Amino acid sequence: MVYLSKKNADKIIRELSKTKNKEVGIIIKRLKCPGKKRIYVCENSEIKKLLKKAFDEKRKIKIRYYSPHSDEHTNRIIDIYQIHKDCIVAFCHLREEERTFIIGRINSAAILDEGYSIPKGWSPENIILNK
């Protein structure tokens, strides 16, 4: 996923608006409309609810995660495969592999519009057996 500054996005929209391609025109029209703002939650109980909702709806979720090993916070987009009481198993797009995330280390979270599907034949045992 690419993130653009408002200035660069506006420039691209202006240039693409010149096309006569109908499909591109529809996309440009959607880009010009004010989008939904992501709502980030920061309370632990709210984060747990949001994680469950994202999992139930199979929607990607953006999290801010603290790693004690590096003592850093990172923004990650994840696809939740399994939820436990204190952790989740998910595909991490930053690391491009399955990871286990401790829910208590998630500082904020927001559901994204983009969906996902759990790979066919996936099981939690595969994580252990493939490492």
Backbone atoms as SQL, in Angstrom:
CREATE TABLE atoms (id INTEGER PRIMARY KEY, chain TEXT, resi INTEGER, resn TEXT, atom TEXT, x REAL, y REAL, z REAL);
INSERT INTO atoms VALUES
  (1, 'A', 1, 'MET', 'N', 0.842, -1.162, 0.000),
  (2, 'A', 1, 'MET', 'CA', 0.000, 0.000, 0.000),
  (3, 'A', 1, 'MET', 'C', 0.896, 1.236, 0.000),
  (4, 'A', 2, 'VAL', 'N', 0.561, 2.216, -0.812),
  (5, 'A', 2, 'VAL', 'CA', 1.341, 3.439, -0.928),
  (6, 'A', 2, 'VAL', 'C', 0.594, 4.569, -0.237),
  (7, 'A', 3, 'TYR', 'N', 1.306, 5.364, 0.544),
  (8, 'A', 3, 'TYR', 'CA', 0.728, 6.534, 1.175),
  (9, 'A', 3, 'TYR', 'C', 1.331, 7.766, 0.528),
  (10, 'A', 4, 'LEU', 'N', 0.485, 8.716, 0.128),
  (11, 'A', 4, 'LEU', 'CA', 0.923, 9.934, -0.535),
  (12, 'A', 4, 'LEU', 'C', 0.611, 11.147, 0.319),
  (13, 'A', 5, 'SER', 'N', 1.417, 12.191, 0.130),
  (14, 'A', 5, 'SER', 'CA', 1.075, 13.455, 0.770),
  (15, 'A', 5, 'SER', 'C', -0.159, 14.009, 0.060),
  (16, 'A', 6, 'LYS', 'N', -0.873, 14.913, 0.698),
  (17, 'A', 6, 'LYS', 'CA', -2.059, 15.514, 0.082),
  (18, 'A', 6, 'LYS', 'C', -1.666, 16.221, -1.215),
  (19, 'A', 7, 'LYS', 'N', -0.543, 16.912, -1.210),
  (20, 'A', 7, 'LYS', 'CA', -0.065, 17.643, -2.392),
  (21, 'A', 7, 'LYS', 'C', 0.158, 16.682, -3.572),
  (22, 'A', 8, 'ASN', 'N', 0.845, 15.571, -3.321),
  (23, 'A', 8, 'ASN', 'CA', 1.102, 14.594, -4.390),
  (24, 'A', 8, 'ASN', 'C', -0.174, 13.896, -4.847),
  (25, 'A', 9, 'ALA', 'N', -1.062, 13.590, -3.903),
  (26, 'A', 9, 'ALA', 'CA', -2.331, 12.948, -4.260),
  (27, 'A', 9, 'ALA', 'C', -3.160, 13.880, -5.137),
  (28, 'A', 10, 'ASP', 'N', -3.219, 15.166, -4.774),
  (29, 'A', 10, 'ASP', 'CA', -3.977, 16.138, -5.572),
  (30, 'A', 10, 'ASP', 'C', -3.392, 16.257, -6.981),
  (31, 'A', 11, 'LYS', 'N', -2.077, 16.227, -7.085),
  (32, 'A', 11, 'LYS', 'CA', -1.407, 16.315, -8.402),
  (33, 'A', 11, 'LYS', 'C', -1.768, 15.105, -9.268),
  (34, 'A', 12, 'ILE', 'N', -1.741, 13.930, -8.673),
  (35, 'A', 12, 'ILE', 'CA', -2.078, 12.707, -9.423),
  (36, 'A', 12, 'ILE', 'C', -3.547, 12.743, -9.851),
  (37, 'A', 13, 'ILE', 'N', -4.419, 13.182, -8.966),
  (38, 'A', 13, 'ILE', 'CA', -5.852, 13.267, -9.296),
  (39, 'A', 13, 'ILE', 'C', -6.073, 14.233, -10.453),
  (40, 'A', 14, 'ARG', 'N', -5.383, 15.383, -10.416),
  (41, 'A', 14, 'ARG', 'CA', -5.515, 16.360, -11.522),
  (42, 'A', 14, 'ARG', 'C', -5.094, 15.750, -12.853),
  (43, 'A', 15, 'GLU', 'N', -3.974, 15.040, -12.848),
  (44, 'A', 15, 'GLU', 'CA', -3.463, 14.448, -14.088),
  (45, 'A', 15, 'GLU', 'C', -4.371, 13.332, -14.590),
  (46, 'A', 16, 'LEU', 'N', -4.824, 12.478, -13.677),
  (47, 'A', 16, 'LEU', 'CA', -5.685, 11.366, -14.083),
  (48, 'A', 16, 'LEU', 'C', -7.082, 11.837, -14.489),
  (49, 'A', 17, 'SER', 'N', -7.504, 12.992, -13.996),
  (50, 'A', 17, 'SER', 'CA', -8.820, 13.531, -14.347),
  (51, 'A', 17, 'SER', 'C', -8.932, 13.861, -15.831),
  (52, 'A', 18, 'LYS', 'N', -7.810, 13.986, -16.508),
  (53, 'A', 18, 'LYS', 'CA', -7.788, 14.332, -17.931),
  (54, 'A', 18, 'LYS', 'C', -8.138, 13.137, -18.824),
  (55, 'A', 19, 'THR', 'N', -8.142, 11.941, -18.268),
  (56, 'A', 19, 'THR', 'CA', -8.395, 10.747, -19.068),
  (57, 'A', 19, 'THR', 'C', -9.872, 10.619, -19.451),
  (58, 'A', 20, 'LYS', 'N', -10.125, 9.901, -20.516),
  (59, 'A', 20, 'LYS', 'CA', -11.500, 9.637, -20.952),
  (60, 'A', 20, 'LYS', 'C', -11.943, 8.223, -20.563),
  (61, 'A', 21, 'ASN', 'N', -11.053, 7.492, -19.911),
  (62, 'A', 21, 'ASN', 'CA', -11.342, 6.136, -19.458),
  (63, 'A', 21, 'ASN', 'C', -12.391, 6.185, -18.338),
  (64, 'A', 22, 'LYS', 'N', -13.533, 5.516, -18.550),
  (65, 'A', 22, 'LYS', 'CA', -14.644, 5.566, -17.591),
  (66, 'A', 22, 'LYS', 'C', -14.273, 4.960, -16.239),
  (67, 'A', 23, 'GLU', 'N', -13.551, 3.835, -16.246),
  (68, 'A', 23, 'GLU', 'CA', -13.172, 3.187, -14.996),
  (69, 'A', 23, 'GLU', 'C', -12.283, 4.096, -14.163),
  (70, 'A', 24, 'VAL', 'N', -11.321, 4.734, -14.824),
  (71, 'A', 24, 'VAL', 'CA', -10.433, 5.664, -14.118),
  (72, 'A', 24, 'VAL', 'C', -11.250, 6.851, -13.602),
  (73, 'A', 25, 'GLY', 'N', -12.210, 7.308, -14.385),
  (74, 'A', 25, 'GLY', 'CA', -13.078, 8.413, -13.973),
  (75, 'A', 25, 'GLY', 'C', -13.851, 8.100, -12.704),
  (76, 'A', 26, 'ILE', 'N', -14.342, 6.867, -12.600),
  (77, 'A', 26, 'ILE', 'CA', -15.081, 6.444, -11.394),
  (78, 'A', 26, 'ILE', 'C', -14.147, 6.445, -10.181),
  (79, 'A', 27, 'ILE', 'N', -12.933, 5.955, -10.381),
  (80, 'A', 27, 'ILE', 'CA', -11.959, 5.926, -9.281),
  (81, 'A', 27, 'ILE', 'C', -11.617, 7.348, -8.840),
  (82, 'A', 28, 'ILE', 'N', -11.414, 8.239, -9.803),
  (83, 'A', 28, 'ILE', 'CA', -11.095, 9.635, -9.488),
  (84, 'A', 28, 'ILE', 'C', -12.242, 10.277, -8.718),
  (85, 'A', 29, 'LYS', 'N', -13.465, 9.989, -9.116),
  (86, 'A', 29, 'LYS', 'CA', -14.637, 10.543, -8.426),
  (87, 'A', 29, 'LYS', 'C', -14.656, 10.099, -6.974),
  (88, 'A', 30, 'ARG', 'N', -14.337, 8.810, -6.733),
  (89, 'A', 30, 'ARG', 'CA', -14.294, 8.306, -5.360),
  (90, 'A', 30, 'ARG', 'C', -13.169, 8.956, -4.560),
  (91, 'A', 31, 'LEU', 'N', -12.034, 9.201, -5.234),
  (92, 'A', 31, 'LEU', 'CA', -10.908, 9.833, -4.542),
  (93, 'A', 31, 'LEU', 'C', -11.223, 11.267, -4.124),
  (94, 'A', 32, 'LYS', 'N', -12.030, 11.942, -4.925),
  (95, 'A', 32, 'LYS', 'CA', -12.364, 13.334, -4.629),
  (96, 'A', 32, 'LYS', 'C', -13.380, 13.456, -3.504),
  (97, 'A', 33, 'CYS', 'N', -14.151, 12.406, -3.270),
  (98, 'A', 33, 'CYS', 'CA', -15.151, 12.437, -2.202),
  (99, 'A', 33, 'CYS', 'C', -14.437, 12.339, -0.856),
  (100, 'A', 34, 'PRO', 'N', -14.934, 13.050, 0.135),
  (101, 'A', 34, 'PRO', 'CA', -14.306, 12.927, 1.454),
  (102, 'A', 34, 'PRO', 'C', -14.477, 11.507, 1.972),
  (103, 'A', 35, 'GLY', 'N', -13.378, 10.892, 2.331),
  (104, 'A', 35, 'GLY', 'CA', -13.415, 9.506, 2.787),
  (105, 'A', 35, 'GLY', 'C', -13.800, 9.387, 4.243),
  (106, 'A', 36, 'LYS', 'N', -14.075, 8.157, 4.627),
  (107, 'A', 36, 'LYS', 'CA', -14.366, 7.881, 6.026),
  (108, 'A', 36, 'LYS', 'C', -13.069, 8.047, 6.812),
  (109, 'A', 37, 'LYS', 'N', -13.180, 8.649, 7.963),
  (110, 'A', 37, 'LYS', 'CA', -12.017, 8.754, 8.823),
  (111, 'A', 37, 'LYS', 'C', -11.916, 7.475, 9.637),
  (112, 'A', 38, 'ARG', 'N', -10.694, 6.986, 9.784),
  (113, 'A', 38, 'ARG', 'CA', -10.490, 5.823, 10.628),
  (114, 'A', 38, 'ARG', 'C', -10.635, 6.248, 12.076),
  (115, 'A', 39, 'ILE', 'N', -11.287, 5.431, 12.821),
  (116, 'A', 39, 'ILE', 'CA', -11.435, 5.710, 14.242),
  (117, 'A', 39, 'ILE', 'C', -10.510, 4.759, 14.996),
  (118, 'A', 40, 'TYR', 'N', -9.529, 5.341, 15.667),
  (119, 'A', 40, 'TYR', 'CA', -8.588, 4.557, 16.440),
  (120, 'A', 40, 'TYR', 'C', -9.088, 4.435, 17.874),
  (121, 'A', 41, 'VAL', 'N', -8.990, 3.252, 18.422),
  (122, 'A', 41, 'VAL', 'CA', -9.319, 3.052, 19.826),
  (123, 'A', 41, 'VAL', 'C', -8.037, 2.764, 20.580),
  (124, 'A', 42, 'CYS', 'N', -7.990, 3.215, 21.834),
  (125, 'A', 42, 'CYS', 'CA', -6.763, 3.067, 22.614),
  (126, 'A', 42, 'CYS', 'C', -6.961, 2.350, 23.941),
  (127, 'A', 43, 'GLU', 'N', -8.196, 2.230, 24.379),
  (128, 'A', 43, 'GLU', 'CA', -8.478, 1.519, 25.635),
  (129, 'A', 43, 'GLU', 'C', -8.389, 0.014, 25.389),
  (130, 'A', 44, 'ASN', 'N', -7.796, -0.717, 26.327),
  (131, 'A', 44, 'ASN', 'CA', -7.603, -2.157, 26.159),
  (132, 'A', 44, 'ASN', 'C', -8.907, -2.886, 25.871),
  (133, 'A', 45, 'SER', 'N', -9.990, -2.551, 26.592),
  (134, 'A', 45, 'SER', 'CA', -11.264, -3.244, 26.372),
  (135, 'A', 45, 'SER', 'C', -11.823, -2.922, 24.985),
  (136, 'A', 46, 'GLU', 'N', -11.641, -1.682, 24.534),
  (137, 'A', 46, 'GLU', 'CA', -12.107, -1.290, 23.205),
  (138, 'A', 46, 'GLU', 'C', -11.271, -1.951, 22.111),
  (139, 'A', 47, 'ILE', 'N', -9.976, -2.076, 22.348),
  (140, 'A', 47, 'ILE', 'CA', -9.093, -2.752, 21.385),
  (141, 'A', 47, 'ILE', 'C', -9.538, -4.205, 21.217),
  (142, 'A', 48, 'LYS', 'N', -9.840, -4.886, 22.325),
  (143, 'A', 48, 'LYS', 'CA', -10.292, -6.282, 22.249),
  (144, 'A', 48, 'LYS', 'C', -11.576, -6.402, 21.432),
  (145, 'A', 49, 'LYS', 'N', -12.519, -5.477, 21.641),
  (146, 'A', 49, 'LYS', 'CA', -13.771, -5.490, 20.874),
  (147, 'A', 49, 'LYS', 'C', -13.505, -5.271, 19.391),
  (148, 'A', 50, 'LEU', 'N', -12.609, -4.327, 19.091),
  (149, 'A', 50, 'LEU', 'CA', -12.287, -4.018, 17.695),
  (150, 'A', 50, 'LEU', 'C', -11.596, -5.199, 17.015),
  (151, 'A', 51, 'LEU', 'N', -10.693, -5.863, 17.733),
  (152, 'A', 51, 'LEU', 'CA', -10.019, -7.045, 17.182),
  (153, 'A', 51, 'LEU', 'C', -11.034, -8.132, 16.850),
  (154, 'A', 52, 'LYS', 'N', -11.974, -8.352, 17.757),
  (155, 'A', 52, 'LYS', 'CA', -13.008, -9.374, 17.510),
  (156, 'A', 52, 'LYS', 'C', -13.867, -8.995, 16.317),
  (157, 'A', 53, 'LYS', 'N', -14.253, -7.725, 16.233),
  (158, 'A', 53, 'LYS', 'CA', -15.068, -7.269, 15.110),
  (159, 'A', 53, 'LYS', 'C', -14.318, -7.446, 13.791),
  (160, 'A', 54, 'ALA', 'N', -13.047, -7.058, 13.755),
  (161, 'A', 54, 'ALA', 'CA', -12.244, -7.210, 12.540),
  (162, 'A', 54, 'ALA', 'C', -12.132, -8.680, 12.151),
  (163, 'A', 55, 'PHE', 'N', -11.932, -9.547, 13.141),
  (164, 'A', 55, 'PHE', 'CA', -11.834, -10.984, 12.876),
  (165, 'A', 55, 'PHE', 'C', -13.153, -11.531, 12.350),
  (166, 'A', 56, 'ASP', 'N', -14.263, -11.179, 13.002),
  (167, 'A', 56, 'ASP', 'CA', -15.581, -11.663, 12.589),
  (168, 'A', 56, 'ASP', 'C', -15.929, -11.213, 11.169),
  (169, 'A', 57, 'GLU', 'N', -15.550, -9.986, 10.814),
  (170, 'A', 57, 'GLU', 'CA', -15.866, -9.437, 9.492),
  (171, 'A', 57, 'GLU', 'C', -14.765, -9.696, 8.470),
  (172, 'A', 58, 'LYS', 'N', -13.672, -10.333, 8.897),
  (173, 'A', 58, 'LYS', 'CA', -12.505, -10.622, 8.045),
  (174, 'A', 58, 'LYS', 'C', -12.031, -9.343, 7.336),
  (175, 'A', 59, 'ARG', 'N', -11.791, -8.312, 8.171),
  (176, 'A', 59, 'ARG', 'CA', -11.269, -7.041, 7.665),
  (177, 'A', 59, 'ARG', 'C', -9.895, -6.794, 8.262),
  (178, 'A', 60, 'LYS', 'N', -9.003, -6.256, 7.448),
  (179, 'A', 60, 'LYS', 'CA', -7.665, -5.924, 7.922),
  (180, 'A', 60, 'LYS', 'C', -7.774, -4.883, 9.027),
  (181, 'A', 61, 'ILE', 'N', -6.771, -4.880, 9.887),
  (182, 'A', 61, 'ILE', 'CA', -6.758, -3.930, 10.990),
  (183, 'A', 61, 'ILE', 'C', -5.356, -3.336, 11.110),
  (184, 'A', 62, 'LYS', 'N', -5.313, -2.048, 11.390),
  (185, 'A', 62, 'LYS', 'CA', -4.035, -1.362, 11.587),
  (186, 'A', 62, 'LYS', 'C', -3.829, -1.212, 13.082),
  (187, 'A', 63, 'ILE', 'N', -2.660, -1.649, 13.549),
  (188, 'A', 63, 'ILE', 'CA', -2.362, -1.559, 14.974),
  (189, 'A', 63, 'ILE', 'C', -1.044, -0.819, 15.194),
  (190, 'A', 64, 'ARG', 'N', -0.919, -0.246, 16.362),
  (191, 'A', 64, 'ARG', 'CA', 0.362, 0.293, 16.823),
  (192, 'A', 64, 'ARG', 'C', 0.802, -0.662, 17.920),
  (193, 'A', 65, 'TYR', 'N', 1.937, -1.330, 17.679),
  (194, 'A', 65, 'TYR', 'CA', 2.346, -2.446, 18.534),
  (195, 'A', 65, 'TYR', 'C', 3.695, -2.162, 19.183),
  (196, 'A', 66, 'TYR', 'N', 3.781, -2.463, 20.470),
  (197, 'A', 66, 'TYR', 'CA', 5.035, -2.288, 21.209),
  (198, 'A', 66, 'TYR', 'C', 5.780, -3.610, 21.274),
  (199, 'A', 67, 'SER', 'N', 7.058, -3.570, 20.889),
  (200, 'A', 67, 'SER', 'CA', 7.908, -4.754, 20.975),
  (201, 'A', 67, 'SER', 'C', 8.962, -4.520, 22.048),
  (202, 'A', 68, 'PRO', 'N', 8.930, -5.310, 23.129),
  (203, 'A', 68, 'PRO', 'CA', 9.924, -5.104, 24.194),
  (204, 'A', 68, 'PRO', 'C', 11.345, -5.484, 23.752),
  (205, 'A', 69, 'HIS', 'N', 11.468, -6.356, 22.760),
  (206, 'A', 69, 'HIS', 'CA', 12.795, -6.781, 22.298),
  (207, 'A', 69, 'HIS', 'C', 13.564, -5.623, 21.683),
  (208, 'A', 70, 'SER', 'N', 12.871, -4.803, 20.886),
  (209, 'A', 70, 'SER', 'CA', 13.528, -3.659, 20.250),
  (210, 'A', 70, 'SER', 'C', 13.220, -2.358, 20.992),
  (211, 'A', 71, 'ASP', 'N', 12.311, -2.424, 21.969),
  (212, 'A', 71, 'ASP', 'CA', 11.850, -1.252, 22.710),
  (213, 'A', 71, 'ASP', 'C', 11.327, -0.177, 21.755),
  (214, 'A', 72, 'GLU', 'N', 10.534, -0.618, 20.756),
  (215, 'A', 72, 'GLU', 'CA', 9.995, 0.292, 19.748),
  (216, 'A', 72, 'GLU', 'C', 8.504, 0.029, 19.535),
  (217, 'A', 73, 'HIS', 'N', 7.823, 1.065, 19.093),
  (218, 'A', 73, 'HIS', 'CA', 6.440, 0.944, 18.639),
  (219, 'A', 73, 'HIS', 'C', 6.469, 0.919, 17.119),
  (220, 'A', 74, 'THR', 'N', 5.699, 0.011, 16.512),
  (221, 'A', 74, 'THR', 'CA', 5.616, -0.034, 15.053),
  (222, 'A', 74, 'THR', 'C', 4.148, -0.065, 14.646),
  (223, 'A', 75, 'ASN', 'N', 3.878, 0.537, 13.491),
  (224, 'A', 75, 'ASN', 'CA', 2.542, 0.460, 12.902),
  (225, 'A', 75, 'ASN', 'C', 2.509, -0.763, 12.005),
  (226, 'A', 76, 'ARG', 'N', 1.480, -1.561, 12.160),
  (227, 'A', 76, 'ARG', 'CA', 1.375, -2.789, 11.376),
  (228, 'A', 76, 'ARG', 'C', -0.047, -2.962, 10.865),
  (229, 'A', 77, 'ILE', 'N', -0.149, -3.557, 9.696),
  (230, 'A', 77, 'ILE', 'CA', -1.445, -3.966, 9.161),
  (231, 'A', 77, 'ILE', 'C', -1.457, -5.481, 9.239),
  (232, 'A', 78, 'ILE', 'N', -2.514, -6.015, 9.859),
  (233, 'A', 78, 'ILE', 'CA', -2.559, -7.453, 10.094),
  (234, 'A', 78, 'ILE', 'C', -3.896, -8.044, 9.664),
  (235, 'A', 79, 'ASP', 'N', -3.865, -9.349, 9.354),
  (236, 'A', 79, 'ASP', 'CA', -5.049, -10.157, 9.071),
  (237, 'A', 79, 'ASP', 'C', -5.149, -11.169, 10.211),
  (238, 'A', 80, 'ILE', 'N', -6.182, -11.084, 11.017),
  (239, 'A', 80, 'ILE', 'CA', -6.299, -11.941, 12.199),
  (240, 'A', 80, 'ILE', 'C', -6.788, -13.334, 11.784),
  (241, 'A', 81, 'TYR', 'N', -6.018, -14.357, 12.161),
  (242, 'A', 81, 'TYR', 'CA', -6.377, -15.739, 11.865),
  (243, 'A', 81, 'TYR', 'C', -7.024, -16.427, 13.067),
  (244, 'A', 82, 'GLN', 'N', -6.647, -15.992, 14.281),
  (245, 'A', 82, 'GLN', 'CA', -7.162, -16.653, 15.479),
  (246, 'A', 82, 'GLN', 'C', -7.032, -15.685, 16.657),
  (247, 'A', 83, 'ILE', 'N', -8.050, -15.691, 17.522),
  (248, 'A', 83, 'ILE', 'CA', -8.019, -14.838, 18.712),
  (249, 'A', 83, 'ILE', 'C', -8.046, -15.724, 19.949),
  (250, 'A', 84, 'HIS', 'N', -7.173, -15.397, 20.884),
  (251, 'A', 84, 'HIS', 'CA', -7.150, -16.045, 22.192),
  (252, 'A', 84, 'HIS', 'C', -7.437, -14.975, 23.245),
  (253, 'A', 85, 'LYS', 'N', -7.458, -15.355, 24.498),
  (254, 'A', 85, 'LYS', 'CA', -7.780, -14.408, 25.564),
  (255, 'A', 85, 'LYS', 'C', -6.796, -13.230, 25.603),
  (256, 'A', 86, 'ASP', 'N', -5.506, -13.522, 25.521),
  (257, 'A', 86, 'ASP', 'CA', -4.493, -12.480, 25.682),
  (258, 'A', 86, 'ASP', 'C', -3.643, -12.224, 24.441),
  (259, 'A', 87, 'CYS', 'N', -3.886, -12.975, 23.359),
  (260, 'A', 87, 'CYS', 'CA', -3.070, -12.791, 22.163),
  (261, 'A', 87, 'CYS', 'C', -3.869, -13.114, 20.900),
  (262, 'A', 88, 'ILE', 'N', -3.312, -12.721, 19.769),
  (263, 'A', 88, 'ILE', 'CA', -3.916, -13.051, 18.479),
  (264, 'A', 88, 'ILE', 'C', -2.831, -13.631, 17.573),
  (265, 'A', 89, 'VAL', 'N', -3.240, -14.512, 16.698),
  (266, 'A', 89, 'VAL', 'CA', -2.369, -15.035, 15.655),
  (267, 'A', 89, 'VAL', 'C', -2.824, -14.357, 14.377),
  (268, 'A', 90, 'ALA', 'N', -1.878, -13.727, 13.676),
  (269, 'A', 90, 'ALA', 'CA', -2.253, -12.942, 12.501),
  (270, 'A', 90, 'ALA', 'C', -1.129, -12.930, 11.484),
  (271, 'A', 91, 'PHE', 'N', -1.514, -12.632, 10.233),
  (272, 'A', 91, 'PHE', 'CA', -0.515, -12.390, 9.201),
  (273, 'A', 91, 'PHE', 'C', -0.135, -10.925, 9.299),
  (274, 'A', 92, 'CYS', 'N', 1.153, -10.660, 9.470),
  (275, 'A', 92, 'CYS', 'CA', 1.667, -9.288, 9.587),
  (276, 'A', 92, 'CYS', 'C', 2.203, -8.862, 8.221),
  (277, 'A', 93, 'HIS', 'N', 1.637, -7.808, 7.659),
  (278, 'A', 93, 'HIS', 'CA', 2.074, -7.338, 6.340),
  (279, 'A', 93, 'HIS', 'C', 3.430, -6.644, 6.412),
  (280, 'A', 94, 'LEU', 'N', 3.801, -6.109, 7.564),
  (281, 'A', 94, 'LEU', 'CA', 5.118, -5.487, 7.715),
  (282, 'A', 94, 'LEU', 'C', 6.212, -6.545, 7.639),
  (283, 'A', 95, 'ARG', 'N', 6.041, -7.621, 8.369),
  (284, 'A', 95, 'ARG', 'CA', 7.053, -8.696, 8.414),
  (285, 'A', 95, 'ARG', 'C', 6.823, -9.768, 7.346),
  (286, 'A', 96, 'GLU', 'N', 5.662, -9.720, 6.704),
  (287, 'A', 96, 'GLU', 'CA', 5.278, -10.674, 5.654),
  (288, 'A', 96, 'GLU', 'C', 5.329, -12.123, 6.120),
  (289, 'A', 97, 'GLU', 'N', 4.803, -12.341, 7.338),
  (290, 'A', 97, 'GLU', 'CA', 4.695, -13.692, 7.880),
  (291, 'A', 97, 'GLU', 'C', 3.712, -13.699, 9.040),
  (292, 'A', 98, 'GLU', 'N', 3.333, -14.900, 9.446),
  (293, 'A', 98, 'GLU', 'CA', 2.430, -15.041, 10.579),
  (294, 'A', 98, 'GLU', 'C', 3.180, -14.693, 11.854),
  (295, 'A', 99, 'ARG', 'N', 2.465, -13.979, 12.732),
  (296, 'A', 99, 'ARG', 'CA', 3.045, -13.584, 14.004),
  (297, 'A', 99, 'ARG', 'C', 1.998, -13.733, 15.101),
  (298, 'A', 100, 'THR', 'N', 2.456, -13.839, 16.320),
  (299, 'A', 100, 'THR', 'CA', 1.578, -13.820, 17.474),
  (300, 'A', 100, 'THR', 'C', 1.763, -12.466, 18.149),
  (301, 'A', 101, 'PHE', 'N', 0.648, -11.779, 18.409),
  (302, 'A', 101, 'PHE', 'CA', 0.678, -10.464, 19.025),
  (303, 'A', 101, 'PHE', 'C', 0.003, -10.533, 20.393),
  (304, 'A', 102, 'ILE', 'N', 0.677, -9.995, 21.400),
  (305, 'A', 102, 'ILE', 'CA', 0.114, -9.901, 22.737),
  (306, 'A', 102, 'ILE', 'C', -0.845, -8.705, 22.731),
  (307, 'A', 103, 'ILE', 'N', -2.099, -8.936, 23.061),
  (308, 'A', 103, 'ILE', 'CA', -3.110, -7.875, 22.986),
  (309, 'A', 103, 'ILE', 'C', -2.742, -6.697, 23.882),
  (310, 'A', 104, 'GLY', 'N', -2.163, -6.955, 25.040),
  (311, 'A', 104, 'GLY', 'CA', -1.779, -5.890, 25.958),
  (312, 'A', 104, 'GLY', 'C', -0.703, -4.968, 25.416),
  (313, 'A', 105, 'ARG', 'N', 0.002, -5.376, 24.367),
  (314, 'A', 105, 'ARG', 'CA', 1.048, -4.537, 23.759),
  (315, 'A', 105, 'ARG', 'C', 0.530, -3.712, 22.584),
  (316, 'A', 106, 'ILE', 'N', -0.755, -3.873, 22.246),
  (317, 'A', 106, 'ILE', 'CA', -1.353, -3.076, 21.176),
  (318, 'A', 106, 'ILE', 'C', -1.823, -1.764, 21.797),
  (319, 'A', 107, 'ASN', 'N', -1.215, -0.644, 21.361),
  (320, 'A', 107, 'ASN', 'CA', -1.522, 0.670, 21.931),
  (321, 'A', 107, 'ASN', 'C', -2.740, 1.322, 21.302),
  (322, 'A', 108, 'SER', 'N', -2.968, 1.053, 20.011),
  (323, 'A', 108, 'SER', 'CA', -4.140, 1.596, 19.323),
  (324, 'A', 108, 'SER', 'C', -4.458, 0.694, 18.142),
  (325, 'A', 109, 'ALA', 'N', -5.713, 0.775, 17.677),
  (326, 'A', 109, 'ALA', 'CA', -6.143, -0.077, 16.571),
  (327, 'A', 109, 'ALA', 'C', -7.265, 0.606, 15.805),
  (328, 'A', 110, 'ALA', 'N', -7.327, 0.321, 14.499),
  (329, 'A', 110, 'ALA', 'CA', -8.408, 0.826, 13.652),
  (330, 'A', 110, 'ALA', 'C', -8.694, -0.207, 12.572),
  (331, 'A', 111, 'ILE', 'N', -9.976, -0.467, 12.334),
  (332, 'A', 111, 'ILE', 'CA', -10.377, -1.400, 11.282),
  (333, 'A', 111, 'ILE', 'C', -10.259, -0.702, 9.933),
  (334, 'A', 112, 'LEU', 'N', -9.736, -1.422, 8.943),
  (335, 'A', 112, 'LEU', 'CA', -9.619, -0.907, 7.587),
  (336, 'A', 112, 'LEU', 'C', -10.769, -1.433, 6.735),
  (337, 'A', 113, 'ASP', 'N', -10.988, -0.821, 5.591),
  (338, 'A', 113, 'ASP', 'CA', -12.064, -1.260, 4.695),
  (339, 'A', 113, 'ASP', 'C', -11.709, -2.549, 3.954),
  (340, 'A', 114, 'GLU', 'N', -10.436, -2.800, 3.783),
  (341, 'A', 114, 'GLU', 'CA', -9.974, -3.938, 2.982),
  (342, 'A', 114, 'GLU', 'C', -10.172, -5.263, 3.723),
  (343, 'A', 115, 'GLY', 'N', -10.743, -6.237, 3.020),
  (344, 'A', 115, 'GLY', 'CA', -10.977, -7.549, 3.595),
  (345, 'A', 115, 'GLY', 'C', -9.810, -8.493, 3.356),
  (346, 'A', 116, 'TYR', 'N', -9.914, -9.689, 3.904),
  (347, 'A', 116, 'TYR', 'CA', -8.912, -10.743, 3.710),
  (348, 'A', 116, 'TYR', 'C', -9.595, -12.085, 3.892),
  (349, 'A', 117, 'SER', 'N', -8.876, -13.135, 3.581),
  (350, 'A', 117, 'SER', 'CA', -9.381, -14.471, 3.869),
  (351, 'A', 117, 'SER', 'C', -8.246, -15.292, 4.467),
  (352, 'A', 118, 'ILE', 'N', -8.613, -16.187, 5.339),
  (353, 'A', 118, 'ILE', 'CA', -7.623, -17.077, 5.949),
  (354, 'A', 118, 'ILE', 'C', -7.251, -18.123, 4.915),
  (355, 'A', 119, 'PRO', 'N', -5.952, -18.374, 4.721),
  (356, 'A', 119, 'PRO', 'CA', -5.536, -19.339, 3.699),
  (357, 'A', 119, 'PRO', 'C', -6.185, -20.706, 3.906),
  (358, 'A', 120, 'LYS', 'N', -6.570, -21.320, 2.799),
  (359, 'A', 120, 'LYS', 'CA', -7.192, -22.647, 2.836),
  (360, 'A', 120, 'LYS', 'C', -6.221, -23.638, 3.480),
  (361, 'A', 121, 'GLY', 'N', -6.735, -24.411, 4.389),
  (362, 'A', 121, 'GLY', 'CA', -5.910, -25.420, 5.047),
  (363, 'A', 121, 'GLY', 'C', -5.067, -24.878, 6.183),
  (364, 'A', 122, 'TRP', 'N', -5.216, -23.582, 6.516),
  (365, 'A', 122, 'TRP', 'CA', -4.419, -23.009, 7.600),
  (366, 'A', 122, 'TRP', 'C', -4.842, -23.600, 8.935),
  (367, 'A', 123, 'SER', 'N', -3.863, -23.892, 9.770),
  (368, 'A', 123, 'SER', 'CA', -4.154, -24.306, 11.148),
  (369, 'A', 123, 'SER', 'C', -3.028, -23.772, 12.021),
  (370, 'A', 124, 'PRO', 'N', -3.304, -23.514, 13.295),
  (371, 'A', 124, 'PRO', 'CA', -2.265, -22.968, 14.167),
  (372, 'A', 124, 'PRO', 'C', -1.065, -23.893, 14.318),
  (373, 'A', 125, 'GLU', 'N', -1.268, -25.182, 14.121),
  (374, 'A', 125, 'GLU', 'CA', -0.153, -26.133, 14.222),
  (375, 'A', 125, 'GLU', 'C', 0.893, -25.861, 13.145),
  (376, 'A', 126, 'ASN', 'N', 0.481, -25.304, 12.007),
  (377, 'A', 126, 'ASN', 'CA', 1.421, -25.028, 10.920),
  (378, 'A', 126, 'ASN', 'C', 2.495, -24.043, 11.351),
  (379, 'A', 127, 'ILE', 'N', 2.147, -23.116, 12.230),
  (380, 'A', 127, 'ILE', 'CA', 3.123, -22.144, 12.699),
  (381, 'A', 127, 'ILE', 'C', 4.266, -22.860, 13.398),
  (382, 'A', 128, 'ILE', 'N', 3.924, -23.789, 14.284),
  (383, 'A', 128, 'ILE', 'CA', 4.929, -24.508, 15.070),
  (384, 'A', 128, 'ILE', 'C', 5.719, -25.460, 14.172),
  (385, 'A', 129, 'LEU', 'N', 5.034, -26.185, 13.309),
  (386, 'A', 129, 'LEU', 'CA', 5.689, -27.183, 12.468),
  (387, 'A', 129, 'LEU', 'C', 6.584, -26.576, 11.395),
  (388, 'A', 130, 'ASN', 'N', 6.254, -25.357, 10.924),
  (389, 'A', 130, 'ASN', 'CA', 7.014, -24.736, 9.841),
  (390, 'A', 130, 'ASN', 'C', 8.171, -23.865, 10.334),
  (391, 'A', 131, 'LYS', 'N', 8.346, -23.715, 11.621),
  (392, 'A', 131, 'LYS', 'CA', 9.429, -22.855, 12.147),
  (393, 'A', 131, 'LYS', 'C', 10.664, -23.663, 12.379);
